[in-house]
Amino acid sequence: MSDGANDVAGTASRGAIVPLYAAGFVTAFGSHGIAANLGFTGDLDQQLLTLGILLALYDGAEIILKPVFGALADRVGLRPVLLGGLFAFAVASAAFVLVGNPALLGLARFAQGAAAAAFSPSAGALIGRIAPRQGQGRAFGSYGAWKGLGYTAGPLLGGVLVAAGGYALLFTVLTVLAIAVFVWAVIVVPNPPPLPRRRQGLGQALRGLADPGFLPPTLALASSAAALSCGVGFLPLVGAADGLSPVATGAAVSVLAIVAAVSQPLVGRVRDAGRLPDRVAIVGGILLTAIGLAVPAVVGHLVGLLAAAVVIGLGTAMITPVAFAVLAASSPEERLGQTMGSAEIGREFGEAGGPFLTGLIAAGLGLGGGFLGIAAIVALTALGGLRMRRTI
């Protein structure tokens, strides 16, 4: 870390970083709060197509635009892009409420995803810039915990809001939430200046993507996201097949999210204290996650669901804060926004690809075979962790 960055980190209080955690909550809550309640759309004969499109729009916007906004943040400054993204998220949410046309839900969701593509990687890069070097594991662990809280609370609170006042109420709450975080960030988040950027050719960029400081942690983040998505989407089906009630299966999914959210700051703290080497955390977390995914194939009923939820939650908690800390430490500071944006693309692909592959395998081998198949795929990504530099 350069002297300038150290100066910024030394003067930044913990209070200056907390709004960045809140920004992570905004995108997670906005994404899952709407996605989990899209079944309220009409035209039942076209519902599956409509749901598929609406589900894809938010993530699609992020996949396309995160590297773009990450690179822009490196050029003009991380804080301006963070603030611009939060403000745009509020405007997109408010516009849907003011127009009052449900047919524009898809457009509003795409606009929200585009805005999140701006402020999400900027928030991660700012944490990398202003958090002390020896505290980055804890900082990214807390960031992951706040996002996990958004993923957990989004479906439940979103459902309550939609039931009480329709999409208008949900989008109103999202507007107020984004404005509140925007104002909070304006007041307390520092503005580290953009650093001089060396010219980078296509060959250098491609070599950077394959670098041991980038590819292994990004693959690990993709595996973590895939496991979480599969757990949320497929664990309830295992419970239903065993005759468990929706309450029991819902509790198992909640346990997964809670374990992951609570454990991440603890993992980050242990990592920062030097008691958890990065390579061990990445490889061990991936293998633990794979074991958790395999549990439902061999252990049924509520015991199997809870065991799978706990193990998957612990595995993903080992991966996420350490992977982000490795990315922040290994990236050139002048390209930190671009690095975080590109790495988050890996998470998006994992979140979408994990359930798709599980469903594809399960179609031929049954649900247990689907879990074993995705567990094997996740386990294979541990080979990337073995390529990490020993000094990281």
C-alpha positions in Angstrom: 0.0 0.0 0.0 1.4 3.4 -0.9 2.2 6.2 1.6 -0.7 8.2 0.3 -3.1 5.3 0.8 -1.7 4.7 4.3 -2.3 8.3 5.2 -5.9 8.0 4.1 -6.3 4.7 6.0 -4.7 6.2 9.1 -7.1 9.1 9.2 -10.3 7.1 8.3 -12.3 6.1 11.3 -14.4 3.0 11.4 -17.5 5.3 11.1 -16.3 6.3 7.6 -16.4 2.7 6.5 -19.8 1.7 7.9 -21.8 3.6 5.1 -19.9 1.4 2.6 -21.3 -1.7 4.4 -24.7 -0.1 4.2 -24.3 0.3 0.4 -23.7 -3.4 0.2 -26.9 -3.9 2.2 -28.8 -1.7 -0.3 -27.9 -3.7 -3.4 -28.5 -7.1 -1.7 -31.8 -6.0 -0.2 -32.9 -4.4 -3.5 -31.9 -7.4 -5.5 -33.5 -10.2 -3.4 -36.3 -8.1 -1.9 -37.8 -7.7 -5.4 -36.7 -11.0 -6.9 -38.3 -13.1 -4.2 -41.6 -11.3 -4.7 -42.0 -11.2 -8.5 -44.7 -13.8 -8.4 -47.2 -11.0 -7.9 -47.0 -10.2 -11.6 -50.1 -10.9 -13.6 -50.8 -12.8 -16.8 -50.4 -16.3 -15.4 -50.1 -17.8 -18.8 -46.9 -15.8 -19.5 -45.7 -15.7 -15.9 -42.7 -18.0 -16.2 -41.3 -16.0 -19.1 -42.0 -12.8 -17.4 -40.4 -13.9 -14.2 -37.3 -15.2 -16.0 -36.8 -11.9 -17.8 -37.4 -9.8 -14.6 -35.0 -12.0 -12.6 -32.3 -11.6 -15.3 -32.5 -7.9 -15.7 -30.9 -6.8 -12.5 -28.0 -9.3 -12.6 -27.6 -8.8 -16.3 -27.1 -5.0 -15.9 -24.5 -5.7 -13.2 -22.6 -8.3 -15.3 -22.4 -5.9 -18.2 -21.6 -2.7 -16.3 -19.6 -3.5 -13.2 -16.2 -3.6 -15.0 -17.1 -0.4 -16.8 -18.0 1.5 -13.7 -15.0 0.0 -11.8 -12.6 1.3 -14.5 -14.4 4.7 -14.4 -14.1 4.9 -10.6 -10.3 4.4 -11.0 -10.2 7.4 -13.4 -12.5 9.9 -11.7 -12.5 8.7 -8.1 -14.2 6.0 -6.1 -16.3 8.3 -4.0 -18.0 10.1 -6.9 -19.0 6.9 -8.6 -20.3 5.5 -5.3 -22.4 8.5 -4.7 -23.6 8.7 -8.3 -24.6 5.0 -8.1 -26.6 5.4 -4.9 -28.3 8.5 -6.2 -29.2 6.8 -9.5 -30.6 3.8 -7.5 -32.8 6.2 -5.6 -33.9 8.0 -8.7 -34.7 4.7 -10.5 -36.8 3.5 -7.5 -38.6 6.8 -7.1 -39.4 7.1 -10.8 -41.2 3.7 -10.7 -43.3 4.9 -7.8 -44.1 8.3 -9.5 -45.0 6.8 -12.9 -47.1 4.2 -11.3 -47.1 1.8 -14.3 -46.4 -1.9 -13.3 -45.5 -2.6 -16.9 -42.3 -0.6 -16.3 -41.1 -2.9 -13.5 -38.5 -4.5 -15.8 -37.1 -1.1 -16.8 -36.9 0.0 -13.2 -35.2 -3.2 -12.2 -32.6 -2.9 -15.0 -32.0 0.8 -13.9 -31.5 -0.4 -10.3 -29.0 -3.0 -11.5 -27.1 -0.5 -13.5 -26.9 1.8 -10.5 -25.8 -1.1 -8.3 -23.1 -1.8 -10.8 -21.7 1.6 -10.1 -21.8 1.8 -6.3 -21.2 -1.9 -5.4 -17.6 -2.3 -6.7 -16.8 1.3 -5.7 -17.8 0.5 -2.1 -15.6 -2.6 -2.1 -12.7 -0.7 -3.6 -13.1 2.1 -1.1 -12.9 -0.4 1.7 -9.6 -1.6 0.2 -8.3 2.0 0.1 -9.3 3.3 3.5 -9.3 0.3 5.7 -6.0 -0.3 7.5 -3.9 -3.0 5.8 -3.9 -5.1 8.9 -7.7 -4.9 9.3 -8.9 -5.6 5.8 -10.0 -9.1 6.5 -12.3 -7.9 9.3 -13.5 -5.0 7.1 -14.4 -7.2 4.2 -15.9 -9.7 6.6 -18.2 -7.0 7.9 -19.0 -5.9 4.4 -20.0 -9.5 3.5 -22.1 -9.7 6.7 -24.1 -6.6 5.8 -24.7 -8.0 2.3 -25.7 -11.3 3.8 -28.2 -9.4 6.1 -29.7 -7.8 2.9 -30.0 -11.2 1.2 -31.6 -12.6 4.3 -34.0 -9.8 5.1 -34.8 -8.9 1.5 -37.3 -11.8 0.7 -39.1 -11.5 4.1 -39.3 -7.7 4.4 -39.9 -7.4 0.7 -42.9 -9.8 0.9 -44.3 -7.9 3.9 -44.0 -4.6 2.0 -45.5 -5.9 -1.2 -48.4 -7.5 0.7 -49.0 -4.2 2.6 -48.7 -1.8 -0.3 -47.7 -3.5 -3.5 -44.6 -2.7 -5.5 -45.1 1.0 -4.9 -44.4 0.6 -1.1 -41.4 -1.6 -1.7 -39.8 0.8 -4.2 -40.6 3.7 -1.8 -38.7 2.0 0.9 -35.8 1.4 -1.4 -35.8 5.0 -2.4 -35.7 6.2 1.2 -33.0 3.6 2.0 -30.8 4.6 -0.9 -31.1 8.4 -0.2 -30.3 7.8 3.5 -27.1 5.9 2.6 -26.2 8.5 0.0 -26.5 11.3 2.6 -24.6 9.3 5.1 -21.8 8.6 2.6 -21.7 12.3 1.6 -21.1 13.3 5.2 -18.5 10.7 6.4 -16.9 8.8 3.5 -13.5 10.3 2.6 -12.5 10.9 -1.0 -9.1 9.3 -1.7 -7.9 10.9 -5.0 -7.5 8.7 -8.1 -4.0 7.4 -8.5 -1.9 7.8 -11.7 -2.6 4.9 -14.0 0.0 3.3 -16.1 -1.0 2.4 -19.7 -2.1 -1.2 -20.0 -2.3 -3.1 -23.2 -4.6 -6.0 -24.0 -1.9 -8.6 -23.3 -1.2 -7.1 -19.9 -4.9 -7.0 -19.1 -5.3 -10.7 -20.0 -2.3 -11.7 -17.9 -3.7 -9.7 -15.0 -6.9 -11.8 -15.2 -4.9 -15.0 -15.0 -2.7 -13.7 -12.2 -2.6 -15.9 -9.0 -3.7 -12.8 -7.0 -6.8 -12.4 -9.1 -8.1 -15.7 -10.6 -8.0 -18.0 -7.5 -9.9 -15.6 -5.2 -12.4 -14.8 -8.0 -13.1 -18.5 -8.6 -13.5 -18.9 -4.9 -16.0 -16.1 -4.8 -17.9 -17.6 -7.7 -18.0 -21.0 -5.9 -19.3 -19.3 -2.7 -22.0 -17.5 -4.6 -23.0 -20.7 -6.4 -23.2 -22.6 -3.1 -25.4 -19.9 -1.5 -27.8 -19.8 -4.4 -28.0 -23.6 -4.6 -28.7 -23.7 -0.8 -31.4 -21.1 -1.0 -33.0 -22.6 -4.1 -32.7 -26.4 -3.6 -32.5 -27.1 0.1 -36.3 -26.4 0.5 -36.9 -29.0 -2.2 -35.1 -31.7 -0.2 -37.2 -30.9 2.8 -40.4 -31.0 0.8 -39.4 -34.4 -0.6 -39.0 -35.7 3.0 -42.4 -34.3 4.0 -41.0 -31.4 6.1 -43.2 -28.3 6.5 -42.3 -25.0 4.7 -41.5 -23.6 8.2 -38.8 -26.2 8.8 -37.3 -25.8 5.3 -37.4 -22.0 5.6 -35.6 -22.2 8.9 -32.8 -24.2 7.3 -32.3 -21.6 4.6 -32.3 -18.9 7.3 -29.7 -20.8 9.3 -27.4 -20.8 6.2 -27.7 -17.1 5.7 -27.3 -16.3 9.4 -24.2 -18.5 9.9 -22.6 -17.0 6.8 -23.4 -13.4 8.0 -22.3 -13.9 11.6 -19.1 -15.8 10.8 -17.6 -13.5 8.2 -16.3 -10.8 10.5 -14.9 -13.4 12.9 -13.0 -15.1 10.0 -11.7 -11.7 8.9 -10.5 -10.9 12.4 -8.7 -14.3 12.7 -7.1 -13.7 9.3 -5.9 -10.3 10.2 -4.3 -11.6 13.4 -2.2 -13.9 11.2 -3.8 -17.1 12.5 -5.5 -18.1 9.2 -3.3 -18.1 6.1 -5.1 -16.9 3.0 -4.4 -20.1 1.0 -5.7 -22.3 3.8 -8.8 -20.1 4.1 -9.6 -20.2 0.4 -8.9 -23.9 -0.2 -10.4 -25.0 3.2 -13.5 -22.8 2.6 -14.1 -24.3 -0.8 -13.7 -27.9 0.4 -16.0 -27.2 3.4 -18.6 -25.6 1.1 -18.4 -28.7 -1.2 -18.9 -31.0 1.7 -22.0 -29.0 2.8 -23.4 -29.2 -0.7 -23.0 -33.0 -0.7 -24.7 -33.5 2.7 -28.3 -33.5 1.4 -27.5 -36.3 -1.0 -26.6 -38.7 1.9 -28.5 -37.3 4.9 -32.1 -36.5 4.7 -34.7 -34.9 6.9 -34.3 -31.8 9.1 -30.9 -33.0 10.5 -29.4 -33.2 7.0 -30.8 -29.8 6.0 -29.5 -28.0 9.1 -26.1 -29.7 8.8 -25.9 -28.7 5.2 -26.9 -25.1 6.0 -24.4 -24.7 8.8 -21.5 -26.2 6.8 -22.2 -24.3 3.6 -22.6 -21.1 5.7 -19.2 -21.7 7.4 -17.5 -22.5 4.2 -18.7 -19.4 2.4 -17.8 -17.3 5.4 -14.2 -18.6 5.2 -14.0 -17.7 1.5 -15.6 -14.3 1.2 -13.7 -11.9 3.4 -10.3 -13.5 2.7 -10.9 -13.5 -1.1 -11.8 -9.8 -1.1 -8.8 -9.0 1.1 -6.5 -10.9 -1.2 -7.9 -9.0 -4.2 -7.4 -5.7 -2.5 -3.8 -6.6 -1.5 -2.7 -7.9 -4.9 -4.3 -5.3 -7.1 -2.5 -2.2 -8.2 -4.2 0.6 -6.2 -4.8 2.7 -9.3 -6.9 -0.2 -10.7 -8.6 -1.3 -7.5 -12.1 -0.3 -8.8 -11.6 -2.3 -12.0 -10.4 -5.3 -10.1 -13.3 -5.3 -7.7 -15.8 -4.8 -10.6 -14.3 -7.7 -12.5 -14.1 -10.0 -9.4 -17.8 -9.3 -8.7 -18.6 -10.5 -12.1 -17.3 -13.9 -11.0 -19.8 -13.8 -8.1 -22.7 -13.0 -10.5 -21.8 -15.9 -12.8 -21.6 -18.2 -9.8 -24.9 -17.0 -8.4 -26.6 -17.7 -11.8 -24.6 -20.7 -12.9 -24.7 -22.7 -9.7 -28.4 -23.3 -9.7 -28.5 -23.8 -13.4 -25.9 -26.5 -13.3 -27.5 -28.1 -10.3 -30.9 -28.2 -12.0 -29.3 -29.6 -15.2 -27.6 -32.4 -13.4 -30.6 -33.1 -11.2 -32.8 -33.4 -14.3 -30.8 -36.5 -15.2 -29.6 -37.9 -11.9 -32.2 -36.7 -9.4 -31.9 -34.0 -6.7 -29.3 -35.9 -4.8 -27.2 -36.3 -7.9 -27.6 -32.6 -8.5 -26.2 -31.8 -5.1 -23.3 -34.2 -5.6 -22.6 -32.8 -9.0 -22.4 -29.2 -7.9 -20.4 -30.2 -4.9 -17.8 -31.8 -7.2 -17.6 -28.8 -9.4 -17.2 -26.5 -6.4 -14.5 -28.8 -5.0 -12.5 -28.6 -8.3 -12.2 -24.8 -7.9 -10.0 -25.5 -4.9 -7.2 -26.3 -7.3 -7.1 -22.6 -8.2 -6.6 -21.8 -4.5 -3.5 -24.0 -4.5 -2.0 -21.6 -7.2 -2.1 -18.6 -4.8 1.2 -17.1 -3.9 2.6 -18.4 -0.6 3.2 -14.8 0.5 -0.5 -13.9 0.2 
